[in-house]
Amino acid sequence: MKVQEAIDMADGVKPNAYSDADKMAWLAELEGKIQTEIFLLPLEELERPESVTDELIVPFPYDSIYNFWLQAMIDFHNGEYDRYDNTFAMFNEKWKDFEK
């Protein structure tokens, strides 16, 4: 999945006023977490998405993790904490599936 595809998917489900740059920063944070916590890469080896055309590292069928992450970040930054809790629970489920 490319960065823009993840952004479009989240925007389609949860319309919002956040910029693509905001969402790219949130995706970069997630990519860093995946690289350090799942792939156990040292910090100096991390790769950050630089463009909306960059490929994200989690493959199908686990790539819905990006959708739930972006939705959770939108809910959090909107101050919708009940929605955030629900969306983050879905994210955590997808994280655990991928981590296995």
ChimeraX attribute file (.defattr): number of C-alpha atoms within 10 A of each C-alpha:
attribute: neighborCount
match mode: 1-to-1
recipient: residues
	/A:1	16
	/A:2	14
	/A:3	21
	/A:4	18
	/A:5	16
	/A:6	24
	/A:7	20
	/A:8	14
	/A:9	17
	/A:10	22
	/A:11	19
	/A:12	11
	/A:13	11
	/A:14	14
	/A:15	12
	/A:16	13
	/A:17	9
	/A:18	12
	/A:19	10
	/A:20	15
	/A:21	11
	/A:22	14
	/A:23	22
	/A:24	21
	/A:25	15
	/A:26	17
	/A:27	23
	/A:28	18
	/A:29	14
	/A:30	18
	/A:31	20
	/A:32	20
	/A:33	15
	/A:34	19
	/A:35	19
	/A:36	15
	/A:37	12
	/A:38	13
	/A:39	11
	/A:40	11
	/A:41	15
	/A:42	10
	/A:43	10
	/A:44	6
	/A:45	10
	/A:46	14
	/A:47	13
	/A:48	17
	/A:49	19
	/A:50	12
	/A:51	12
	/A:52	16
	/A:53	12
	/A:54	13
	/A:55	15
	/A:56	21
	/A:57	14
	/A:58	15
	/A:59	12
	/A:60	10
	/A:61	10
	/A:62	14
	/A:63	17
	/A:64	19
	/A:65	23
	/A:66	26
	/A:67	23
	/A:68	26
	/A:69	26
	/A:70	26
	/A:71	25
	/A:72	25
	/A:73	19
	/A:74	25
	/A:75	21
	/A:76	17
	/A:77	12
	/A:78	14
	/A:79	11
	/A:80	13
	/A:81	14
	/A:82	11
	/A:83	16
	/A:84	21
	/A:85	14
	/A:86	14
	/A:87	22
	/A:88	21
	/A:89	15
	/A:90	17
	/A:91	21
	/A:92	15
	/A:93	14
	/A:94	19
	/A:95	20
	/A:96	11
	/A:97	12
	/A:98	17
	/A:99	12
	/A:100	6
